[in-house]
Amino acid sequence: MIVGQILKTKADMGVVSVKPTDMVTDAVTLLSQNRIGTVVVSGDGVTLDGILSERDIVRELGKRGVSCLSAPVSEIMTAKLTTCTTADSADLVLQMMTEGRFRHLPVMDNGTMIGLISIGDVVKARLSELSMEKDALEGMIMGH
């Protein structure tokens, strides 16, 4: 299975984003309201400046305390991003996420972000694929 297929199976909620100048408290509110773990950071709504995850926020809370909540998102976001394309395989994406210790991956096409996939999206797709393979093998064994 490839990333393009995974994106097609996701509900089209769009990608929630904030500006680098937005306060962390605003990002926390969006995360809570949308029941998500990550927001994309973009100053112009097109270019990907970074990503802000629950982990980024918790890490800064541990370092600086609650004062980090009044900081701009740009101070605590992850700016060095790993991305993927629609042609990348689910196995490759799982490997990148595992080795990089992150749970969300922007999907890029010609320098433009076209989606965001989570490790949950990839695992769900992989389990579906394995279930179909199992059913096909059982059908061959049973002679159906």
MIDOSE-1310 file (N, C-alpha, C; in nm, 2 decimals, decimal comma, always signed):
residues 144
mivg	+0,09/-0,12/+0,00/+0,00/+0,00/+0,00/+0,09/+0,12/+0,00; +0,05/+0,23/-0,07/+0,12/+0,35/-0,08/+0,05/+0,46/-0,01; +0,12/+0,57/+0,02/+0,07/+0,68/+0,09/-0,06/+0,75/+0,02; -0,05/+0,75/-0,11/-0,17/+0,81/-0,18/-0,29/+0,73/-0,16
qilk	-0,29/+0,60/-0,14/-0,40/+0,52/-0,11/-0,45/+0,54/+0,03; -0,36/+0,56/+0,12/-0,39/+0,59/+0,26/-0,46/+0,72/+0,27; -0,41/+0,82/+0,20/-0,48/+0,96/+0,20/-0,62/+0,95/+0,16; -0,65/+0,86/+0,05/-0,78/+0,85/+0,00/-0,88/+0,79/+0,10
tkad	-0,83/+0,71/+0,19/-0,92/+0,64/+0,29/-0,95/+0,73/+0,41; -0,88/+0,84/+0,43/-0,90/+0,93/+0,54/-1,02/+1,02/+0,52; -1,09/+1,04/+0,63/-1,20/+1,14/+0,62/-1,14/+1,27/+0,59; -1,20/+1,35/+0,50/-1,14/+1,47/+0,46/-1,18/+1,59/+0,55
mgvv	-1,11/+1,59/+0,67/-1,13/+1,70/+0,76/-1,04/+1,82/+0,73; -0,95/+1,80/+0,64/-0,85/+1,91/+0,61/-0,74/+1,90/+0,72; -0,64/+1,98/+0,70/-0,53/+1,98/+0,79/-0,54/+2,11/+0,87; -0,53/+2,09/+1,00/-0,54/+2,21/+1,09/-0,41/+2,27/+1,10
svkp	-0,41/+2,41/+1,08/-0,28/+2,48/+1,09/-0,28/+2,60/+1,17; -0,17/+2,64/+1,21/-0,15/+2,77/+1,29/-0,04/+2,85/+1,22; -0,03/+2,97/+1,26/+0,08/+3,06/+1,21/+0,20/+3,05/+1,31; +0,32/+3,07/+1,26/+0,44/+3,07/+1,35/+0,42/+3,17/+1,46
tdmv	+0,35/+3,28/+1,44/+0,34/+3,39/+1,53/+0,22/+3,37/+1,63; +0,14/+3,27/+1,61/+0,03/+3,23/+1,70/+0,09/+3,18/+1,83; +0,02/+3,21/+1,94/+0,06/+3,16/+2,07/+0,04/+3,01/+2,09; +0,12/+2,95/+2,17/+0,11/+2,81/+2,19/-0,03/+2,78/+2,25
tdav	-0,08/+2,87/+2,34/-0,21/+2,84/+2,39/-0,32/+2,83/+2,28; -0,31/+2,91/+2,18/-0,40/+2,90/+2,06/-0,39/+2,76/+2,00; -0,27/+2,71/+1,98/-0,25/+2,58/+1,92/-0,30/+2,47/+2,01; -0,28/+2,49/+2,14/-0,34/+2,39/+2,24/-0,49/+2,38/+2,23
tlls	-0,55/+2,50/+2,22/-0,70/+2,50/+2,20/-0,74/+2,43/+2,08; -0,67/+2,45/+1,97/-0,71/+2,38/+1,84/-0,69/+2,23/+1,86; -0,58/+2,19/+1,92/-0,56/+2,05/+1,94/-0,67/+1,98/+2,02; -0,71/+2,05/+2,13/-0,82/+2,00/+2,21/-0,95/+2,00/+2,14
qnri	-0,99/+2,11/+2,07/-1,11/+2,12/+2,01/-1,13/+2,02/+1,89; -1,02/+1,99/+1,82/-1,03/+1,90/+1,71/-0,99/+1,75/+1,75; -0,95/+1,73/+1,87/-0,91/+1,60/+1,92/-0,80/+1,54/+1,83; -0,70/+1,62/+1,81/-0,58/+1,58/+1,73/-0,45/+1,60/+1,81
gtvv	-0,35/+1,54/+1,75/-0,22/+1,55/+1,82/-0,12/+1,64/+1,76; -0,15/+1,70/+1,65/-0,05/+1,78/+1,58/-0,12/+1,89/+1,49; -0,06/+2,00/+1,49/-0,10/+2,11/+1,39/+0,02/+2,14/+1,30; -0,01/+2,18/+1,18/+0,09/+2,22/+1,09/+0,11/+2,37/+1,11
vsgd	+0,24/+2,41/+1,09/+0,27/+2,55/+1,11/+0,30/+2,61/+0,97; +0,23/+2,72/+0,94/+0,25/+2,78/+0,81/+0,21/+2,93/+0,82; +0,31/+3,01/+0,78/+0,29/+3,15/+0,78/+0,20/+3,21/+0,67; +0,20/+3,14/+0,56/+0,12/+3,19/+0,44/+0,01/+3,09/+0,40
gvtl	+0,00/+2,98/+0,47/-0,11/+2,89/+0,44/-0,07/+2,79/+0,33; +0,05/+2,81/+0,27/+0,10/+2,72/+0,16/+0,23/+2,66/+0,20; +0,32/+2,74/+0,24/+0,46/+2,69/+0,27/+0,45/+2,62/+0,41; +0,52/+2,51/+0,42/+0,53/+2,44/+0,55/+0,65/+2,49/+0,63
dgil	+0,62/+2,56/+0,74/+0,73/+2,61/+0,82/+0,77/+2,51/+0,93; +0,68/+2,43/+0,97/+0,71/+2,34/+1,08/+0,58/+2,26/+1,12; +0,60/+2,19/+1,23/+0,49/+2,11/+1,28/+0,49/+2,12/+1,44; +0,38/+2,13/+1,50/+0,37/+2,14/+1,65/+0,29/+2,02/+1,70
serd	+0,35/+1,94/+1,78/+0,28/+1,82/+1,84/+0,26/+1,83/+1,99; +0,18/+1,75/+2,04/+0,16/+1,74/+2,18/+0,30/+1,72/+2,25; +0,38/+1,64/+2,19/+0,51/+1,61/+2,25/+0,60/+1,73/+2,26; +0,59/+1,82/+2,15/+0,67/+1,94/+2,15/+0,63/+2,03/+2,27
ivre	+0,49/+2,03/+2,29/+0,44/+2,12/+2,40/+0,48/+2,06/+2,54; +0,46/+1,93/+2,56/+0,50/+1,87/+2,68/+0,65/+1,88/+2,71; +0,73/+1,87/+2,61/+0,87/+1,88/+2,63/+0,91/+2,02/+2,68; +0,84/+2,12/+2,62/+0,87/+2,26/+2,66/+0,81/+2,29/+2,80
lgkr	+0,69/+2,23/+2,83/+0,64/+2,25/+2,97/+0,74/+2,19/+3,07; +0,80/+2,08/+3,04/+0,90/+2,02/+3,13/+1,02/+2,11/+3,15; +1,06/+2,17/+3,04/+1,18/+2,26/+3,04/+1,15/+2,40/+3,11; +1,05/+2,46/+3,06/+1,02/+2,60/+3,10/+0,90/+2,63/+3,19
gvsc	+0,82/+2,52/+3,20/+0,70/+2,54/+3,28/+0,59/+2,61/+3,19; +0,49/+2,66/+3,26/+0,37/+2,71/+3,19/+0,40/+2,84/+3,11; +0,51/+2,90/+3,13/+0,55/+3,02/+3,05/+0,56/+2,99/+2,90; +0,59/+2,87/+2,87/+0,60/+2,84/+2,72/+0,46/+2,85/+2,65
lsap	+0,35/+2,84/+2,73/+0,22/+2,85/+2,67/+0,19/+2,99/+2,61; +0,26/+3,09/+2,66/+0,24/+3,23/+2,60/+0,35/+3,26/+2,50; +0,43/+3,17/+2,46/+0,53/+3,19/+2,36/+0,47/+3,17/+2,22; +0,53/+3,23/+2,12/+0,49/+3,20/+1,98/+0,52/+3,05/+1,94
vsei	+0,44/+3,00/+1,86/+0,45/+2,86/+1,82/+0,59/+2,84/+1,76; +0,65/+2,94/+1,69/+0,78/+2,92/+1,62/+0,89/+2,89/+1,72; +0,87/+2,92/+1,85/+0,98/+2,89/+1,95/+0,98/+2,75/+1,98; +0,87/+2,67/+1,97/+0,88/+2,53/+2,02/+0,84/+2,43/+1,91
mtak	+0,80/+2,48/+1,79/+0,77/+2,38/+1,69/+0,89/+2,31/+1,64; +0,87/+2,20/+1,57/+0,97/+2,12/+1,51/+0,98/+2,18/+1,37; +1,10/+2,24/+1,34/+1,12/+2,31/+1,21/+1,19/+2,21/+1,11; +1,27/+2,12/+1,16/+1,34/+2,03/+1,07/+1,24/+1,91/+1,05
lttc	+1,18/+1,91/+0,93/+1,07/+1,81/+0,91/+1,12/+1,70/+0,82; +1,06/+1,58/+0,85/+1,07/+1,47/+0,76/+0,93/+1,46/+0,69; +0,93/+1,44/+0,56/+0,81/+1,44/+0,48/+0,81/+1,31/+0,40; +0,70/+1,29/+0,34/+0,69/+1,18/+0,24/+0,61/+1,22/+0,12
ttad	+0,60/+1,13/+0,02/+0,52/+1,16/-0,10/+0,41/+1,06/-0,11; +0,32/+1,08/-0,20/+0,21/+0,99/-0,22/+0,26/+0,85/-0,28; +0,38/+0,85/-0,33/+0,43/+0,72/-0,39/+0,50/+0,64/-0,29; +0,53/+0,69/-0,17/+0,60/+0,62/-0,07/+0,52/+0,50/-0,01
sadl	+0,58/+0,39/+0,02/+0,51/+0,28/+0,07/+0,48/+0,29/+0,22; +0,37/+0,22/+0,26/+0,34/+0,22/+0,41/+0,45/+0,17/+0,49; +0,52/+0,07/+0,44/+0,63/+0,02/+0,52/+0,74/+0,12/+0,54; +0,77/+0,19/+0,43/+0,88/+0,30/+0,44/+0,84/+0,41/+0,54
vlqm	+0,71/+0,45/+0,54/+0,66/+0,55/+0,63/+0,66/+0,50/+0,77; +0,62/+0,38/+0,79/+0,63/+0,33/+0,93/+0,77/+0,32/+0,98; +0,87/+0,29/+0,89/+1,01/+0,29/+0,93/+1,06/+0,43/+0,97; +1,02/+0,53/+0,88/+1,06/+0,66/+0,91/+1,01/+0,71/+1,04
mteg	+0,88/+0,68/+1,07/+0,81/+0,73/+1,19/+0,88/+0,66/+1,31; +0,91/+0,53/+1,30/+0,97/+0,46/+1,41/+1,11/+0,51/+1,44; +1,19/+0,52/+1,34/+1,33/+0,56/+1,36/+1,33/+0,71/+1,40; +1,24/+0,79/+1,35/+1,24/+0,93/+1,39/+1,17/+0,96/+1,52
rfrh	+1,10/+0,87/+1,57/+1,02/+0,88/+1,69/+0,91/+0,99/+1,68; +0,84/+0,99/+1,57/+0,73/+1,09/+1,56/+0,61/+1,01/+1,51; +0,49/+1,08/+1,52/+0,37/+1,01/+1,49/+0,29/+1,07/+1,37; +0,34/+1,18/+1,32/+0,27/+1,25/+1,21/+0,37/+1,29/+1,10
lpvm	+0,32/+1,28/+0,98/+0,41/+1,30/+0,86/+0,34/+1,38/+0,76; +0,39/+1,50/+0,72/+0,33/+1,57/+0,61/+0,36/+1,50/+0,48; +0,25/+1,50/+0,39/+0,26/+1,44/+0,26/+0,28/+1,55/+0,16; +0,39/+1,55/+0,08/+0,42/+1,66/-0,01/+0,41/+1,61/-0,15
dngt	+0,38/+1,71/-0,24/+0,37/+1,69/-0,38/+0,43/+1,82/-0,45; +0,54/+1,81/-0,51/+0,61/+1,92/-0,57/+0,62/+2,04/-0,48; +0,67/+2,01/-0,36/+0,69/+2,12/-0,26/+0,57/+2,17/-0,19; +0,45/+2,12/-0,22/+0,33/+2,16/-0,15/+0,27/+2,05/-0,07
migl	+0,23/+2,08/+0,06/+0,18/+1,98/+0,14/+0,03/+1,95/+0,10; +0,00/+1,83/+0,07/-0,13/+1,79/+0,03/-0,21/+1,71/+0,13; -0,14/+1,68/+0,24/-0,21/+1,60/+0,35/-0,11/+1,57/+0,46; -0,17/+1,51/+0,56/-0,09/+1,47/+0,68/-0,14/+1,33/+0,72
isig	-0,05/+1,24/+0,74/-0,09/+1,11/+0,79/-0,03/+1,08/+0,92; -0,10/+1,01/+1,00/-0,05/+0,97/+1,13/-0,01/+0,82/+1,13; +0,06/+0,78/+1,24/+0,10/+0,64/+1,25/-0,03/+0,56/+1,26; -0,13/+0,61/+1,32/-0,26/+0,53/+1,32/-0,32/+0,51/+1,19
dvvk	-0,31/+0,61/+1,10/-0,36/+0,59/+0,96/-0,28/+0,48/+0,89; -0,15/+0,48/+0,91/-0,07/+0,38/+0,84/-0,09/+0,24/+0,90; -0,10/+0,23/+1,03/-0,13/+0,10/+1,09/-0,26/+0,05/+1,04; -0,37/+0,13/+1,04/-0,50/+0,09/+1,00/-0,50/+0,04/+0,86
arls	-0,43/+0,11/+0,77/-0,42/+0,07/+0,63/-0,34/-0,06/+0,62; -0,24/-0,07/+0,69/-0,16/-0,20/+0,69/-0,24/-0,32/+0,74; -0,31/-0,30/+0,85/-0,39/-0,41/+0,90/-0,50/-0,45/+0,80; -0,56/-0,35/+0,73/-0,66/-0,38/+0,63/-0,60/-0,46/+0,51
elsm	-0,48/-0,42/+0,47/-0,41/-0,49/+0,37/-0,38/-0,63/+0,41; -0,33/-0,65/+0,53/-0,30/-0,79/+0,58/-0,42/-0,87/+0,59; -0,53/-0,82/+0,63/-0,66/-0,89/+0,64/-0,70/-0,94/+0,50; -0,69/-0,85/+0,40/-0,73/-0,89/+0,26/-0,63/-1,00/+0,21
ekda	-0,50/-0,99/+0,24/-0,41/-1,09/+0,20/-0,44/-1,23/+0,27; -0,48/-1,22/+0,39/-0,51/-1,34/+0,47/-0,64/-1,41/+0,41; -0,74/-1,33/+0,38/-0,86/-1,38/+0,31/-0,83/-1,44/+0,18; -0,75/-1,38/+0,10/-0,71/-1,43/-0,03/-0,64/-1,56/-0,02
legm	-0,54/-1,57/+0,08/-0,47/-1,70/+0,10/-0,56/-1,81/+0,14; -0,65/-1,77/+0,24/-0,75/-1,88/+0,28/-0,84/-1,92/+0,17; -0,88/-1,83/+0,08/-0,96/-1,87/-0,03/-0,88/-1,96/-0,13; -0,75/-1,94/-0,15/-0,67/-2,02/-0,23/-0,66/-2,16/-0,17
imgh	-0,63/-2,16/-0,04/-0,61/-2,29/+0,03/-0,74/-2,37/+0,02; -0,85/-2,31/+0,04/-0,98/-2,38/+0,05/-1,03/-2,41/-0,09; -0,97/-2,35/-0,19/-1,01/-2,38/-0,33/-1,13/-2,29/-0,38; -1,14/-2,17/-0,32/-1,25/-2,08/-0,36/-1,20/-1,98/-0,46
